[in-house]
Structure formats: C-alpha cells, structure tokens
Amino acid sequence: MTSAASGAATAGTPVAATASAPLLAVRDLAVTYEGSDAAATRGASFSVAPGEVVLLLGPSGSGKSTVALTLNGLIPQSIPATTEGTVLVSGEDATATPIPRLTTRVGMVFQDPDAQLVTGTLLDEVAFGPENLRLPVDDVLARSERALRRMGLWERRHENPDRLSGGGRQRLAIACALAMESPLLVLDEPTANLDPEGIEDVYAALGEIAAAGDRAILLVEHNLDAAIGFTDRVVVLDHGGRTIADGPIDAVLRERAAELHEIGVWLPVSTIAALHLREAGYPLDPLPLTPEELRAGLEAAASGAENRRIAASSGETSGSVRVSRDSPAHAPTPAVSVRALTLRRGRATVLHDVDLEVAAGEFVAIVGANGAGKTSLVQAIAGVVPSPRGRIDIGGIDPSRADPRAVAERVGFVFQNPEHQFVAHTVFDELAHGLRRQRVPAEEIRERVDRMLHRFGLEAHADRHPFLLSGGQKRRLSVGTALIAGAPVLALDEPTFGQDRARADELLHVLRDLNRDGTTIIVVTHDMQLVSEYAERCVVVGDGRIVADGPTADILGDEELLRSAALRMPPLRRALHGLETFPELAGVARLRDLPREPR
C-alpha cells in the first residue's frame, strides 16, 4: 500500500492474502427505492478486508452511492427501500443492526457534505460523533484535534461551518468521519469539491491512514488521477449495478481499460490518452495510469525506433509561460460586465473590487483555490446573491436587482449542489417549472421537456422525485433546467460533479455546441483537464481578486502561477509538456487533439 504523498509507485501491486474475516461482505445486493419500479442497483458483490483500500467504480446511475448508503444501515432503516442479498459489517446484518451501533464500525463521508453538518463550530461538528459514543472528554478532544489537524482545519476550529467554502466543508466532513476511528471508512466522492492542492492534502492524509494498516477504506471516486496512488483493489459495477470486475489495479484498469472506457467508467486521463495513442500506432504497453508513466512509456517507445526524432524546437518549451495579470481586451458590448464588485458574507469580504468582462460567445473557465471567491463571483453574475457594492450588467439588467423572470431569460445558473435548485416533486415538473413561469404553451413545454429528458438519459425517471435520483442524475437534471429556457448566458458551478465519463463528455459536448451556436458559457471548476479541453479563456481568482486572466494555454502553461493559486497543470499537459522524443505530441494539452489516425 502506498500513500498519496508517495505517488503511484506500487499501483497495481496484488493485494496480500489475509486470513482475517472481511470487515465488509456484500453479496448479490439489490436495492429498489420506495415508489420506484426499477432497482437502483442489482447484483453488487464484493468484500473489504482489514487494511485494504478498495476503489468502487461504475457509470453514473450504477448505484455506487446506493451501495454506500446500505453499509451503515441508512438504507433501508432511514431511507425507505426494499433490499435483496446481504450486507454484513463485521459479521452483522447492516439492514437490521441499529444505526448507532453501525456507526462504530463504519465511518461515512457523503457526496454532499451539507447533508451531515449540524452544529455551530468546526470543533463541535467533529466532536459530535465521539461525544455520542460517550467517550471521556479528553478522548473526544484528542480525536477531534487529530482529525481537524489532518484536514488542515484546526486553526479554524471555532468558526461556523457555514463560513467554509464547499471544499472546506468537504474536508470537515472527512474530519468528522476520521474522528469516529471506525475500522471501515466509506467515502463517496470525497474530493469532488476540492481544489487540486486540497486533493493532494486529502489523499496524503488518507494515505497515512491506509499505510497504518488498521483501517480499511472503501472509496467511490471519479478523480482516478489522484486516487490510484494508494488503491489496492478495484471493483467495477455496470449500468445495472452488477459487479463486472474485482481485482488489483493492473488486472482491472490496465488490462480492461478499453472495455471500461466503452461503458462510460472514468479512467485516469493518461490511460484514456494512451488508448487513443495506441490506435494511432504509438506502442504503449503496458497502459499507463499516471502522467509520469505515460511520459516514460513514450520515451521508451521512441528509444528503440530508428526514426527517433529529437526536436531542437518542439513548439513549446518546458519553462513557465508568463501570462498577463490584466484582463484582456474584449468586444465593445460584452455579454457580461462586472465593475468594482465587492461582496460580503457575514463579516468576511469574499470579493474585492472585481472587474470582469465576458464577450458574447466566449467559453470562460473560472478557477482558483477553495474559498478564493469563484462561486461567489458566478453567483453574483447569475443574481443568486445580491452585490452590496458594484455593478453587474447582463443584457441591460443588473441581475442582483432585476425581476427573477427577467434574469432567467438572460442567464441560466447551475448550482454546485444540484439539490439547492430543485423546487418540484417530479423530474418532468422540475424541467417544466421555468417554462411555465414564462407562460410557454403546454404542448411546447411537453416537447421541450421530452427532448431534454432524452438528451440527458432521464426518460425513465420523469415521474421520480429529483431527490431520489443518483448524484450524477441530479447533476444532469440541474443542467437541463438551466439549458431548457435557452438563456444567452449559461453559468455552471462544477458541472461534471458526480458524472461518469460518458455523461460528462456528453454534457460538455452539449455546452460546446451551445457555445458554437452563440451561447456564452462561464464554468467554475477544479477539473484542470476540463478547462484545458473546452475553455478558450481562463480566469484565476485568489483571495477574492482576479490574479490572472488570459488564453487557457498560457494560463495552464504557467506552473508558478498555478501553484501559487493551489492549482496544478492538467494531467495530459504534465505528461507531454516539452516531450522531445515525439515532438508532434509536445504541445498537445487536449485529448481531442491527440493523433487518431495510424502513423
């Protein structure tokens, strides 16, 4: 087992046999939610032994989060559902064992951290679980301090959780689970809201826990570039929730990569790139899992070739690319104009005199560390939060002061947490809600909603309550509600959160097509590969100010700037940047720009 801090040196190493009874045994699990005709997952089978780190993968809607919720008894004891098969935690039936007893065996971190935060300070939040175990005060405080320090939150222990960014709340939720010191730790997308530096920190902390060998970890995660460094084993569910793969990383992610890619399972970016390069005739065997392995594989492939070409100038140097810290020139009539915007939350100023212009038809990514002010900026642009000082103009109105219907006609907004925008009792009505407010004829509403349901694979869920969808399905619904009104500006906060690879690609292709047709797209994201693939312009926010603004290629080539903003180069650029052995690849930063035809 390796820690996140030490990289992926032993990725794929077979798991040592253990004579210990499994901490967790799932056999032929099927779960059907109350009121639903279709099973959310059917046929999941796997086990987790003490000291193991197991990565649970599958397409969106395969039931990964549903499986996680059965492990501590929430399904079916708190969330009504019918279950078949068995879930044994330390030998006890999770469907019948009281939830308070299960919490001493299973620590949970949910996909949405807000679902588990209930108190007024960070310290109280982390202490809440151990206190309910009736531990001595000194033990409660010691556990709480260890957990908060591991997550980098000890200095903020007396603050209200509401003052944390989305990523900060996610780290707090992880700290709460760590403080329980349960033998099995289950994490559902634990880094989805974290900046790249925060992801490194979280996996370093989890790696230390894994290396100690006294606790097991079950991880549901899409960001495999970070997760594979300390994973022992991979379990894969198909679209129906059946286990179709279970084994070491080499046997699953390397040997079955093409199959998993085909069904929409996320793979490391370097592995996806290698699949494309193989088709184009580049000899990469075995398939790489990390940027370092991809680079080494290409260098090794070139070293024996007679036609090795070492470029004197590859079109890109390996040094940092300096970028302008000033906003670039734009069209005289921008789609979005922000002037001297200052925004406060409570006593804290989160945006300081921000100026920003976005031209009609641009695709702009807003990036930065957790708490930098990215979400606050895009929420102000969309009129979700009022701006106490400054001016925002979208199509002749200030969204913070205009009628909500007028705002909706000019800008669509997708929240970081999809549930924060749901208002109706069915998926169909959620999509129809905005159109009905605009008094669109009923027949046209039906046609437009049906098209959106089909576009995002939600036809079978039209009559379900939005809160009963999977995390990925909720995200697709939230994007659909913003798209359906046809506003000329679309702002999205972490649009690919909870999506499998196929759905994320589909969503981003929809955004790209909308952009080509003239829609202005503004995306807040921590996914640097997404930024590289789709955004033509990148705005870096730090401490409530814009610290850099320029062409995406320039921003993502400035490693010094990225590190100062808690960001990192995208995996593909890191692998190919300045590559001398195949100079035609040295400047490639986007998967779609890789050669596809045989050389």
Secondary structure by P-SEA (a helix, b strand, c coil): cccccccccccccccccccccccbbbcbbbbbcccccccccccccccccccbbbbbbbcccccaaaaaaaccccccccccccccccccccccccccccaaaaaacbbbbccccccccccccaaaaaaaaaaaacccaaaaaaaaaaaaaaaccccccccccccccaaaaaaaaaaaaaaacccbbbbccccccccaaaaaaaaaaaaaaaaaccbbbbbbccccccccccccbbbbbccccccccccccccccccaaaaaaaacccccaaaaaaaaaaaaccccccccccaaaaaaaaaaaacccccccccccccccccbbbbbcccccccccccbbbcbbbbbccccccccbbbbbbccccbbbbbbcccccaaaaaaaaaccccccbbbbbccccccccccaaaaaacbbbbccccccccccccaaaaaaaaaaaacccaaaaaaaaaaaaaaaccccccccccccccaaaaaaaaaaaaacccccbbbbccccccccaaaaaaaaaaaaaaaaabbbbbbbcccaaaaaacccbbbbbccccccccccaaaaaacaaaaaaacccccccccccccccccccccccccccccccccc
